[in-house]
Amino acid sequence: MSKIRSLLTLFALCVAVGIAWMAYASRGSATLADGPNLSVRSDVLGSQWVVRDENIPAEACSAIEGEVTPGLRKLVRFTVMTPNTGNQDIFVGDPNEHAALNDGLFELAICHQHYHFRHYALYELVDPRTGQVWRAAKKGFCMLDTDPNPVPIGGVPPREGKFRNCGAVGIPGNQGVTAGWADTYRFTLAGQYFVLDGGDGQPVVPPGDYIIRITVNPPFAAKKGEACPNRDPEGFCHQLPETDYSDNVGTAAISIPDHPGRKGVGPLAGNNEKTVECDND
């Protein structure tokens, strides 16, 4: 009897695994329509943030471009990971070539002295009670292959990454996101924060519960004379082509304290990694 029970248990387990695999394969195949597909890793966003007090130098490009008053500021820093789960690469190439064509994909960042991709991602801090939204200090992006995608998020297995160089004015770059790879903006990078104390001209963010909302390849309405490289089914413009524009938003719930203390508050509290002003930004 015990042998029969064991066989029945093993059979049930095999069936369950088979059903789970078919469900996973079904989800994965939905992202494998021919073309690239960007999304936002909400799990990474929710596990890599910290509210803390931090000194922002006057010469920091994130302060200059983000209109942040230098000095000791109360911030929330966070990491954004944007995987390409499609079966084709997102190819952008050399920013200098796009700048020469004046095709609207890049703009010159005077402080950094290199080109920033326009409309790659939208960072918003949202009060769920009132709907009020705060903008982040980050103003520009450089698309690179920074991390291979883990299998469970879907898409093709990561091949060798192709895009490793932001470039600069007069120095060729090669930007994009290979299928099976992600472009990650770690919390230590320039502008990866919201100012909470009003030091960027926005209202003070009161203590409480909030949502960080990230939209990759966000929709926009082209202004007169502005290029609209790609349109979604709703008629909005996007800088990059995708097979699915409906999965471009990631969110994470955070709690902002009155005083973050010496170590800060959040999953990365106590982290002492050095912040950088110019890297994959």
ChimeraX commands (.cxc) that place a marker at each C-alpha (Angstrom):
marker #1 position 0.00,0.00,0.00 radius 0.5
marker #1 position 2.78,2.42,0.89 radius 0.5
marker #1 position 4.45,1.69,-2.47 radius 0.5
marker #1 position 1.21,2.47,-4.33 radius 0.5
marker #1 position 0.78,5.68,-2.33 radius 0.5
marker #1 position 4.32,6.71,-3.19 radius 0.5
marker #1 position 3.74,6.01,-6.89 radius 0.5
marker #1 position 0.52,8.02,-6.84 radius 0.5
marker #1 position 2.31,10.91,-5.11 radius 0.5
marker #1 position 5.11,10.79,-7.68 radius 0.5
marker #1 position 2.56,10.72,-10.52 radius 0.5
marker #1 position 0.71,13.73,-9.09 radius 0.5
marker #1 position 3.99,15.61,-8.72 radius 0.5
marker #1 position 4.92,14.89,-12.34 radius 0.5
marker #1 position 1.52,16.11,-13.52 radius 0.5
marker #1 position 1.87,19.29,-11.46 radius 0.5
marker #1 position 5.34,19.95,-12.84 radius 0.5
marker #1 position 4.09,19.34,-16.37 radius 0.5
marker #1 position 1.20,21.77,-15.94 radius 0.5
marker #1 position 3.51,24.40,-14.43 radius 0.5
marker #1 position 5.95,23.99,-17.31 radius 0.5
marker #1 position 3.21,24.34,-19.92 radius 0.5
marker #1 position 1.96,27.49,-18.18 radius 0.5
marker #1 position 5.47,28.90,-18.08 radius 0.5
marker #1 position 6.08,28.01,-21.73 radius 0.5
marker #1 position 2.80,29.68,-22.64 radius 0.5
marker #1 position 3.83,32.86,-20.85 radius 0.5
marker #1 position 7.29,32.81,-22.37 radius 0.5
marker #1 position 6.01,32.28,-25.91 radius 0.5
marker #1 position 3.77,35.33,-25.56 radius 0.5
marker #1 position 6.90,37.50,-25.40 radius 0.5
marker #1 position 8.56,35.76,-28.33 radius 0.5
marker #1 position 6.71,37.39,-31.20 radius 0.5
marker #1 position 9.34,38.46,-33.71 radius 0.5
marker #1 position 10.89,41.64,-32.39 radius 0.5
marker #1 position 12.28,43.19,-29.20 radius 0.5
marker #1 position 10.21,43.63,-26.06 radius 0.5
marker #1 position 11.14,45.82,-23.09 radius 0.5
marker #1 position 9.74,45.63,-19.58 radius 0.5
marker #1 position 10.65,46.69,-16.03 radius 0.5
marker #1 position 11.74,44.27,-13.29 radius 0.5
marker #1 position 9.39,45.20,-10.43 radius 0.5
marker #1 position 11.09,42.62,-8.20 radius 0.5
marker #1 position 14.43,44.40,-8.56 radius 0.5
marker #1 position 12.85,47.81,-8.03 radius 0.5
marker #1 position 11.13,46.59,-4.86 radius 0.5
marker #1 position 14.27,45.03,-3.39 radius 0.5
marker #1 position 16.77,47.80,-4.19 radius 0.5
marker #1 position 15.77,51.15,-2.74 radius 0.5
marker #1 position 16.79,53.24,0.25 radius 0.5
marker #1 position 15.64,56.49,1.84 radius 0.5
marker #1 position 18.58,58.38,3.32 radius 0.5
marker #1 position 20.24,61.74,3.82 radius 0.5
marker #1 position 23.00,62.34,1.28 radius 0.5
marker #1 position 25.28,65.22,0.35 radius 0.5
marker #1 position 24.86,66.30,-3.28 radius 0.5
marker #1 position 27.94,68.21,-4.54 radius 0.5
marker #1 position 27.49,71.44,-6.47 radius 0.5
marker #1 position 29.50,70.06,-9.41 radius 0.5
marker #1 position 27.37,66.92,-9.72 radius 0.5
marker #1 position 25.81,66.72,-13.18 radius 0.5
marker #1 position 22.69,65.15,-11.66 radius 0.5
marker #1 position 22.29,68.28,-9.53 radius 0.5
marker #1 position 22.87,70.62,-12.48 radius 0.5
marker #1 position 20.63,68.76,-14.93 radius 0.5
marker #1 position 18.03,67.84,-12.32 radius 0.5
marker #1 position 17.93,71.38,-10.87 radius 0.5
marker #1 position 18.80,70.06,-7.40 radius 0.5
marker #1 position 20.08,72.50,-4.80 radius 0.5
marker #1 position 23.47,71.16,-3.61 radius 0.5
marker #1 position 24.01,70.18,0.00 radius 0.5
marker #1 position 22.52,67.64,2.39 radius 0.5
marker #1 position 19.33,66.30,0.81 radius 0.5
marker #1 position 16.79,63.70,1.84 radius 0.5
marker #1 position 16.53,61.24,-1.07 radius 0.5
marker #1 position 15.15,57.89,-2.09 radius 0.5
marker #1 position 17.60,56.03,-4.34 radius 0.5
marker #1 position 16.52,53.02,-6.39 radius 0.5
marker #1 position 17.64,50.53,-9.05 radius 0.5
marker #1 position 15.89,50.11,-12.40 radius 0.5
marker #1 position 16.39,47.01,-14.56 radius 0.5
marker #1 position 14.88,46.92,-18.06 radius 0.5
marker #1 position 15.15,43.50,-19.75 radius 0.5
marker #1 position 14.67,42.78,-23.43 radius 0.5
marker #1 position 12.55,39.60,-23.42 radius 0.5
marker #1 position 11.93,39.64,-27.15 radius 0.5
marker #1 position 13.75,37.49,-29.67 radius 0.5
marker #1 position 15.45,40.37,-31.48 radius 0.5
marker #1 position 17.92,43.02,-30.38 radius 0.5
marker #1 position 17.13,46.65,-29.80 radius 0.5
marker #1 position 19.75,48.30,-31.97 radius 0.5
marker #1 position 20.47,52.01,-31.60 radius 0.5
marker #1 position 24.15,52.23,-32.56 radius 0.5
marker #1 position 26.36,55.31,-32.45 radius 0.5
marker #1 position 24.74,58.42,-30.89 radius 0.5
marker #1 position 26.98,60.64,-33.04 radius 0.5
marker #1 position 25.31,59.33,-36.18 radius 0.5
marker #1 position 21.85,60.01,-34.79 radius 0.5
marker #1 position 22.91,63.50,-33.69 radius 0.5
marker #1 position 24.19,64.22,-37.21 radius 0.5
marker #1 position 20.84,63.10,-38.63 radius 0.5
marker #1 position 18.95,65.18,-36.04 radius 0.5
marker #1 position 16.44,62.33,-35.78 radius 0.5
marker #1 position 15.33,63.20,-32.24 radius 0.5
marker #1 position 16.68,60.10,-30.48 radius 0.5
marker #1 position 19.50,61.89,-28.65 radius 0.5
marker #1 position 20.23,65.25,-27.07 radius 0.5
marker #1 position 23.57,66.66,-25.96 radius 0.5
marker #1 position 24.13,66.75,-22.18 radius 0.5
marker #1 position 26.42,69.75,-21.72 radius 0.5
marker #1 position 27.56,68.76,-18.24 radius 0.5
marker #1 position 28.42,65.16,-19.15 radius 0.5
marker #1 position 29.66,66.10,-22.63 radius 0.5
marker #1 position 27.97,63.13,-24.22 radius 0.5
marker #1 position 24.61,62.36,-25.78 radius 0.5
marker #1 position 21.62,61.19,-23.76 radius 0.5
marker #1 position 18.87,59.04,-25.24 radius 0.5
marker #1 position 15.50,60.80,-25.04 radius 0.5
marker #1 position 12.33,59.14,-23.74 radius 0.5
marker #1 position 13.99,55.88,-22.69 radius 0.5
marker #1 position 12.35,55.70,-19.28 radius 0.5
marker #1 position 10.02,57.76,-17.12 radius 0.5
marker #1 position 10.58,57.80,-13.34 radius 0.5
marker #1 position 7.65,58.81,-11.14 radius 0.5
marker #1 position 7.06,58.85,-7.38 radius 0.5
marker #1 position 3.32,58.61,-6.82 radius 0.5
marker #1 position 1.18,59.35,-3.78 radius 0.5
marker #1 position -1.55,56.66,-4.04 radius 0.5
marker #1 position -3.89,58.71,-1.87 radius 0.5
marker #1 position -3.90,61.90,-3.94 radius 0.5
marker #1 position -2.34,60.88,-7.25 radius 0.5
marker #1 position 0.34,63.57,-6.93 radius 0.5
marker #1 position 3.49,62.77,-8.89 radius 0.5
marker #1 position 7.11,63.80,-8.34 radius 0.5
marker #1 position 9.81,63.61,-11.02 radius 0.5
marker #1 position 13.28,62.14,-10.52 radius 0.5
marker #1 position 16.62,63.90,-10.94 radius 0.5
marker #1 position 17.64,61.63,-13.83 radius 0.5
marker #1 position 17.52,63.27,-17.25 radius 0.5
marker #1 position 19.36,60.97,-19.65 radius 0.5
marker #1 position 20.08,57.34,-20.45 radius 0.5
marker #1 position 22.64,55.18,-22.26 radius 0.5
marker #1 position 21.47,51.72,-23.35 radius 0.5
marker #1 position 23.96,48.92,-22.69 radius 0.5
marker #1 position 23.97,45.17,-22.06 radius 0.5
marker #1 position 24.64,45.12,-18.32 radius 0.5
marker #1 position 23.03,41.87,-17.09 radius 0.5
marker #1 position 21.94,38.59,-18.71 radius 0.5
marker #1 position 18.27,37.85,-18.11 radius 0.5
marker #1 position 17.44,34.93,-15.80 radius 0.5
marker #1 position 15.32,32.21,-17.47 radius 0.5
marker #1 position 12.14,32.67,-15.35 radius 0.5
marker #1 position 11.38,36.13,-16.72 radius 0.5
marker #1 position 10.89,34.71,-20.22 radius 0.5
marker #1 position 12.38,35.46,-23.59 radius 0.5
marker #1 position 15.33,33.84,-25.33 radius 0.5
marker #1 position 18.41,32.61,-23.44 radius 0.5
marker #1 position 21.09,35.30,-23.29 radius 0.5
marker #1 position 23.67,35.13,-26.02 radius 0.5
marker #1 position 26.87,37.15,-26.02 radius 0.5
marker #1 position 26.13,40.83,-25.33 radius 0.5
marker #1 position 26.81,43.26,-28.16 radius 0.5
marker #1 position 26.26,46.72,-26.71 radius 0.5
marker #1 position 28.98,47.95,-24.36 radius 0.5
marker #1 position 29.86,51.54,-25.26 radius 0.5
marker #1 position 27.90,54.76,-24.61 radius 0.5
marker #1 position 30.25,56.83,-26.75 radius 0.5
marker #1 position 30.77,60.58,-26.41 radius 0.5
marker #1 position 30.92,63.63,-28.63 radius 0.5
marker #1 position 33.20,62.64,-31.49 radius 0.5
marker #1 position 33.86,59.21,-29.94 radius 0.5
marker #1 position 31.84,56.38,-31.52 radius 0.5
marker #1 position 29.51,54.40,-29.31 radius 0.5
marker #1 position 27.33,51.35,-29.77 radius 0.5
marker #1 position 24.10,51.40,-27.81 radius 0.5
marker #1 position 21.23,48.94,-27.59 radius 0.5
marker #1 position 19.93,45.95,-25.62 radius 0.5
marker #1 position 20.62,42.43,-26.91 radius 0.5
marker #1 position 17.77,39.90,-26.78 radius 0.5
marker #1 position 18.14,38.01,-23.50 radius 0.5
marker #1 position 19.93,40.91,-21.76 radius 0.5
marker #1 position 18.90,43.81,-19.54 radius 0.5
marker #1 position 19.96,47.43,-19.25 radius 0.5
marker #1 position 20.33,48.22,-15.53 radius 0.5
marker #1 position 20.58,51.61,-13.80 radius 0.5
marker #1 position 21.86,50.87,-10.30 radius 0.5
marker #1 position 20.87,53.02,-7.36 radius 0.5
marker #1 position 24.43,54.38,-7.11 radius 0.5
marker #1 position 24.30,56.06,-10.52 radius 0.5
marker #1 position 23.77,59.74,-11.17 radius 0.5
marker #1 position 20.16,60.87,-10.94 radius 0.5
marker #1 position 18.80,57.53,-9.67 radius 0.5
marker #1 position 16.87,59.30,-6.94 radius 0.5
marker #1 position 13.89,61.41,-6.00 radius 0.5
marker #1 position 14.51,64.48,-3.83 radius 0.5
marker #1 position 12.11,64.33,-0.88 radius 0.5
marker #1 position 12.80,67.60,0.95 radius 0.5
marker #1 position 11.84,70.09,-1.75 radius 0.5
marker #1 position 15.45,70.72,-2.73 radius 0.5
marker #1 position 14.65,70.43,-6.44 radius 0.5
marker #1 position 11.82,72.96,-6.52 radius 0.5
marker #1 position 9.07,70.36,-6.14 radius 0.5
marker #1 position 6.80,70.09,-3.10 radius 0.5
marker #1 position 8.16,68.31,-0.03 radius 0.5
marker #1 position 7.23,64.62,0.05 radius 0.5
marker #1 position 5.54,64.00,3.42 radius 0.5
marker #1 position 6.25,60.78,5.36 radius 0.5
marker #1 position 4.01,57.91,4.32 radius 0.5
marker #1 position 3.53,55.12,1.80 radius 0.5
marker #1 position 4.26,55.76,-1.88 radius 0.5
marker #1 position 4.67,54.01,-5.22 radius 0.5
marker #1 position 7.75,54.22,-7.44 radius 0.5
marker #1 position 6.46,53.84,-10.99 radius 0.5
marker #1 position 8.86,53.24,-13.87 radius 0.5
marker #1 position 7.81,53.25,-17.52 radius 0.5
marker #1 position 10.36,52.06,-20.07 radius 0.5
marker #1 position 10.07,53.34,-23.65 radius 0.5
marker #1 position 7.18,55.53,-22.48 radius 0.5
marker #1 position 4.46,56.83,-24.76 radius 0.5
marker #1 position 4.58,60.48,-25.74 radius 0.5
marker #1 position 2.68,62.85,-27.97 radius 0.5
marker #1 position 5.05,64.30,-30.55 radius 0.5
marker #1 position 5.26,68.08,-30.58 radius 0.5
marker #1 position 5.21,70.02,-33.82 radius 0.5
marker #1 position 8.31,69.09,-35.78 radius 0.5
marker #1 position 9.22,66.27,-33.38 radius 0.5
marker #1 position 9.82,62.80,-34.81 radius 0.5
marker #1 position 7.50,59.91,-33.95 radius 0.5
marker #1 position 9.59,56.82,-34.76 radius 0.5
marker #1 position 7.02,54.21,-33.68 radius 0.5
marker #1 position 3.30,54.23,-32.81 radius 0.5
marker #1 position 1.42,51.94,-30.46 radius 0.5
marker #1 position -2.16,50.72,-31.07 radius 0.5
marker #1 position -3.45,53.76,-29.15 radius 0.5
marker #1 position -1.66,56.15,-31.49 radius 0.5
marker #1 position 1.05,57.30,-29.04 radius 0.5
marker #1 position 4.68,57.67,-30.06 radius 0.5
marker #1 position 7.58,55.57,-28.77 radius 0.5
marker #1 position 11.27,55.96,-29.48 radius 0.5
marker #1 position 11.86,52.22,-29.80 radius 0.5
marker #1 position 9.98,49.46,-31.66 radius 0.5
marker #1 position 8.46,46.67,-29.54 radius 0.5
marker #1 position 6.18,43.70,-30.03 radius 0.5
marker #1 position 4.18,44.62,-26.91 radius 0.5
marker #1 position 3.84,48.10,-25.41 radius 0.5
marker #1 position 1.42,46.94,-22.69 radius 0.5
marker #1 position 4.04,45.52,-20.30 radius 0.5
marker #1 position 6.33,48.55,-20.04 radius 0.5
marker #1 position 5.44,49.63,-16.49 radius 0.5
marker #1 position 6.96,48.38,-13.23 radius 0.5
marker #1 position 6.06,49.51,-9.71 radius 0.5
marker #1 position 7.24,49.12,-6.13 radius 0.5
marker #1 position 5.68,50.19,-2.84 radius 0.5
marker #1 position 7.97,52.12,-0.47 radius 0.5
marker #1 position 7.62,53.79,2.92 radius 0.5
marker #1 position 9.16,57.20,3.54 radius 0.5
marker #1 position 9.93,57.95,7.20 radius 0.5
marker #1 position 10.08,61.34,8.86 radius 0.5
marker #1 position 13.77,60.84,9.66 radius 0.5
marker #1 position 15.77,58.08,7.89 radius 0.5
marker #1 position 18.47,57.95,10.56 radius 0.5
marker #1 position 22.16,57.27,10.03 radius 0.5
marker #1 position 21.76,54.05,8.03 radius 0.5
marker #1 position 18.66,55.01,6.08 radius 0.5
marker #1 position 15.43,53.06,5.61 radius 0.5
marker #1 position 14.64,50.38,3.04 radius 0.5
marker #1 position 16.10,47.13,1.69 radius 0.5
marker #1 position 19.46,48.85,1.02 radius 0.5
marker #1 position 19.69,50.57,4.41 radius 0.5
marker #1 position 23.29,50.73,5.58 radius 0.5
marker #1 position 24.71,50.23,2.07 radius 0.5
marker #1 position 27.87,52.32,1.70 radius 0.5
marker #1 position 28.66,51.80,-1.98 radius 0.5
marker #1 position 30.12,54.90,-3.56 radius 0.5
marker #1 position 27.81,56.86,-5.83 radius 0.5
marker #1 position 29.09,57.80,-9.29 radius 0.5
marker #1 position 28.21,60.73,-11.50 radius 0.5
marker #1 position 29.07,59.30,-14.90 radius 0.5
marker #1 position 28.82,55.66,-15.86 radius 0.5
marker #1 position 25.95,53.82,-17.56 radius 0.5
marker #1 position 23.77,56.91,-17.46 radius 0.5
marker link #1:1,2 radius 0.2
marker link #1:2,3 radius 0.2
marker link #1:3,4 radius 0.2
marker link #1:4,5 radius 0.2
marker link #1:5,6 radius 0.2
marker link #1:6,7 radius 0.2
marker link #1:7,8 radius 0.2
marker link #1:8,9 radius 0.2
marker link #1:9,10 radius 0.2
marker link #1:10,11 radius 0.2
marker link #1:11,12 radius 0.2
marker link #1:12,13 radius 0.2
marker link #1:13,14 radius 0.2
marker link #1:14,15 radius 0.2
marker link #1:15,16 radius 0.2
marker link #1:16,17 radius 0.2
marker link #1:17,18 radius 0.2
marker link #1:18,19 radius 0.2
marker link #1:19,20 radius 0.2
marker link #1:20,21 radius 0.2
marker link #1:21,22 radius 0.2
marker link #1:22,23 radius 0.2
marker link #1:23,24 radius 0.2
marker link #1:24,25 radius 0.2
marker link #1:25,26 radius 0.2
marker link #1:26,27 radius 0.2
marker link #1:27,28 radius 0.2
marker link #1:28,29 radius 0.2
marker link #1:29,30 radius 0.2
marker link #1:30,31 radius 0.2
marker link #1:31,32 radius 0.2
marker link #1:32,33 radius 0.2
marker link #1:33,34 radius 0.2
marker link #1:34,35 radius 0.2
marker link #1:35,36 radius 0.2
marker link #1:36,37 radius 0.2
marker link #1:37,38 radius 0.2
marker link #1:38,39 radius 0.2
marker link #1:39,40 radius 0.2
marker link #1:40,41 radius 0.2
marker link #1:41,42 radius 0.2
marker link #1:42,43 radius 0.2
marker link #1:43,44 radius 0.2
marker link #1:44,45 radius 0.2
marker link #1:45,46 radius 0.2
marker link #1:46,47 radius 0.2
marker link #1:47,48 radius 0.2
marker link #1:48,49 radius 0.2
marker link #1:49,50 radius 0.2
marker link #1:50,51 radius 0.2
marker link #1:51,52 radius 0.2
marker link #1:52,53 radius 0.2
marker link #1:53,54 radius 0.2
marker link #1:54,55 radius 0.2
marker link #1:55,56 radius 0.2
marker link #1:56,57 radius 0.2
marker link #1:57,58 radius 0.2
marker link #1:58,59 radius 0.2
marker link #1:59,60 radius 0.2
marker link #1:60,61 radius 0.2
marker link #1:61,62 radius 0.2
marker link #1:62,63 radius 0.2
marker link #1:63,64 radius 0.2
marker link #1:64,65 radius 0.2
marker link #1:65,66 radius 0.2
marker link #1:66,67 radius 0.2
marker link #1:67,68 radius 0.2
marker link #1:68,69 radius 0.2
marker link #1:69,70 radius 0.2
marker link #1:70,71 radius 0.2
marker link #1:71,72 radius 0.2
marker link #1:72,73 radius 0.2
marker link #1:73,74 radius 0.2
marker link #1:74,75 radius 0.2
marker link #1:75,76 radius 0.2
marker link #1:76,77 radius 0.2
marker link #1:77,78 radius 0.2
marker link #1:78,79 radius 0.2
marker link #1:79,80 radius 0.2
marker link #1:80,81 radius 0.2
marker link #1:81,82 radius 0.2
marker link #1:82,83 radius 0.2
marker link #1:83,84 radius 0.2
marker link #1:84,85 radius 0.2
marker link #1:85,86 radius 0.2
marker link #1:86,87 radius 0.2
marker link #1:87,88 radius 0.2
marker link #1:88,89 radius 0.2
marker link #1:89,90 radius 0.2
marker link #1:90,91 radius 0.2
marker link #1:91,92 radius 0.2
marker link #1:92,93 radius 0.2
marker link #1:93,94 radius 0.2
marker link #1:94,95 radius 0.2
marker link #1:95,96 radius 0.2
marker link #1:96,97 radius 0.2
marker link #1:97,98 radius 0.2
marker link #1:98,99 radius 0.2
marker link #1:99,100 radius 0.2
marker link #1:100,101 radius 0.2
marker link #1:101,102 radius 0.2
marker link #1:102,103 radius 0.2
marker link #1:103,104 radius 0.2
marker link #1:104,105 radius 0.2
marker link #1:105,106 radius 0.2
marker link #1:106,107 radius 0.2
marker link #1:107,108 radius 0.2
marker link #1:108,109 radius 0.2
marker link #1:109,110 radius 0.2
marker link #1:110,111 radius 0.2
marker link #1:111,112 radius 0.2
marker link #1:112,113 radius 0.2
marker link #1:113,114 radius 0.2
marker link #1:114,115 radius 0.2
marker link #1:115,116 radius 0.2
marker link #1:116,117 radius 0.2
marker link #1:117,118 radius 0.2
marker link #1:118,119 radius 0.2
marker link #1:119,120 radius 0.2
marker link #1:120,121 radius 0.2
marker link #1:121,122 radius 0.2
marker link #1:122,123 radius 0.2
marker link #1:123,124 radius 0.2
marker link #1:124,125 radius 0.2
marker link #1:125,126 radius 0.2
marker link #1:126,127 radius 0.2
marker link #1:127,128 radius 0.2
marker link #1:128,129 radius 0.2
marker link #1:129,130 radius 0.2
marker link #1:130,131 radius 0.2
marker link #1:131,132 radius 0.2
marker link #1:132,133 radius 0.2
marker link #1:133,134 radius 0.2
marker link #1:134,135 radius 0.2
marker link #1:135,136 radius 0.2
marker link #1:136,137 radius 0.2
marker link #1:137,138 radius 0.2
marker link #1:138,139 radius 0.2
marker link #1:139,140 radius 0.2
marker link #1:140,141 radius 0.2
marker link #1:141,142 radius 0.2
marker link #1:142,143 radius 0.2
marker link #1:143,144 radius 0.2
marker link #1:144,145 radius 0.2
marker link #1:145,146 radius 0.2
marker link #1:146,147 radius 0.2
marker link #1:147,148 radius 0.2
marker link #1:148,149 radius 0.2
marker link #1:149,150 radius 0.2
marker link #1:150,151 radius 0.2
marker link #1:151,152 radius 0.2
marker link #1:152,153 radius 0.2
marker link #1:153,154 radius 0.2
marker link #1:154,155 radius 0.2
marker link #1:155,156 radius 0.2
marker link #1:156,157 radius 0.2
marker link #1:157,158 radius 0.2
marker link #1:158,159 radius 0.2
marker link #1:159,160 radius 0.2
marker link #1:160,161 radius 0.2
marker link #1:161,162 radius 0.2
marker link #1:162,163 radius 0.2
marker link #1:163,164 radius 0.2
marker link #1:164,165 radius 0.2
marker link #1:165,166 radius 0.2
marker link #1:166,167 radius 0.2
marker link #1:167,168 radius 0.2
marker link #1:168,169 radius 0.2
marker link #1:169,170 radius 0.2
marker link #1:170,171 radius 0.2
marker link #1:171,172 radius 0.2
marker link #1:172,173 radius 0.2
marker link #1:173,174 radius 0.2
marker link #1:174,175 radius 0.2
marker link #1:175,176 radius 0.2
marker link #1:176,177 radius 0.2
marker link #1:177,178 radius 0.2
marker link #1:178,179 radius 0.2
marker link #1:179,180 radius 0.2
marker link #1:180,181 radius 0.2
marker link #1:181,182 radius 0.2
marker link #1:182,183 radius 0.2
marker link #1:183,184 radius 0.2
marker link #1:184,185 radius 0.2
marker link #1:185,186 radius 0.2
marker link #1:186,187 radius 0.2
marker link #1:187,188 radius 0.2
marker link #1:188,189 radius 0.2
marker link #1:189,190 radius 0.2
marker link #1:190,191 radius 0.2
marker link #1:191,192 radius 0.2
marker link #1:192,193 radius 0.2
marker link #1:193,194 radius 0.2
marker link #1:194,195 radius 0.2
marker link #1:195,196 radius 0.2
marker link #1:196,197 radius 0.2
marker link #1:197,198 radius 0.2
marker link #1:198,199 radius 0.2
marker link #1:199,200 radius 0.2
marker link #1:200,201 radius 0.2
marker link #1:201,202 radius 0.2
marker link #1:202,203 radius 0.2
marker link #1:203,204 radius 0.2
marker link #1:204,205 radius 0.2
marker link #1:205,206 radius 0.2
marker link #1:206,207 radius 0.2
marker link #1:207,208 radius 0.2
marker link #1:208,209 radius 0.2
marker link #1:209,210 radius 0.2
marker link #1:210,211 radius 0.2
marker link #1:211,212 radius 0.2
marker link #1:212,213 radius 0.2
marker link #1:213,214 radius 0.2
marker link #1:214,215 radius 0.2
marker link #1:215,216 radius 0.2
marker link #1:216,217 radius 0.2
marker link #1:217,218 radius 0.2
marker link #1:218,219 radius 0.2
marker link #1:219,220 radius 0.2
marker link #1:220,221 radius 0.2
marker link #1:221,222 radius 0.2
marker link #1:222,223 radius 0.2
marker link #1:223,224 radius 0.2
marker link #1:224,225 radius 0.2
marker link #1:225,226 radius 0.2
marker link #1:226,227 radius 0.2
marker link #1:227,228 radius 0.2
marker link #1:228,229 radius 0.2
marker link #1:229,230 radius 0.2
marker link #1:230,231 radius 0.2
marker link #1:231,232 radius 0.2
marker link #1:232,233 radius 0.2
marker link #1:233,234 radius 0.2
marker link #1:234,235 radius 0.2
marker link #1:235,236 radius 0.2
marker link #1:236,237 radius 0.2
marker link #1:237,238 radius 0.2
marker link #1:238,239 radius 0.2
marker link #1:239,240 radius 0.2
marker link #1:240,241 radius 0.2
marker link #1:241,242 radius 0.2
marker link #1:242,243 radius 0.2
marker link #1:243,244 radius 0.2
marker link #1:244,245 radius 0.2
marker link #1:245,246 radius 0.2
marker link #1:246,247 radius 0.2
marker link #1:247,248 radius 0.2
marker link #1:248,249 radius 0.2
marker link #1:249,250 radius 0.2
marker link #1:250,251 radius 0.2
marker link #1:251,252 radius 0.2
marker link #1:252,253 radius 0.2
marker link #1:253,254 radius 0.2
marker link #1:254,255 radius 0.2
marker link #1:255,256 radius 0.2
marker link #1:256,257 radius 0.2
marker link #1:257,258 radius 0.2
marker link #1:258,259 radius 0.2
marker link #1:259,260 radius 0.2
marker link #1:260,261 radius 0.2
marker link #1:261,262 radius 0.2
marker link #1:262,263 radius 0.2
marker link #1:263,264 radius 0.2
marker link #1:264,265 radius 0.2
marker link #1:265,266 radius 0.2
marker link #1:266,267 radius 0.2
marker link #1:267,268 radius 0.2
marker link #1:268,269 radius 0.2
marker link #1:269,270 radius 0.2
marker link #1:270,271 radius 0.2
marker link #1:271,272 radius 0.2
marker link #1:272,273 radius 0.2
marker link #1:273,274 radius 0.2
marker link #1:274,275 radius 0.2
marker link #1:275,276 radius 0.2
marker link #1:276,277 radius 0.2
marker link #1:277,278 radius 0.2
marker link #1:278,279 radius 0.2
marker link #1:279,280 radius 0.2
marker link #1:280,281 radius 0.2
view
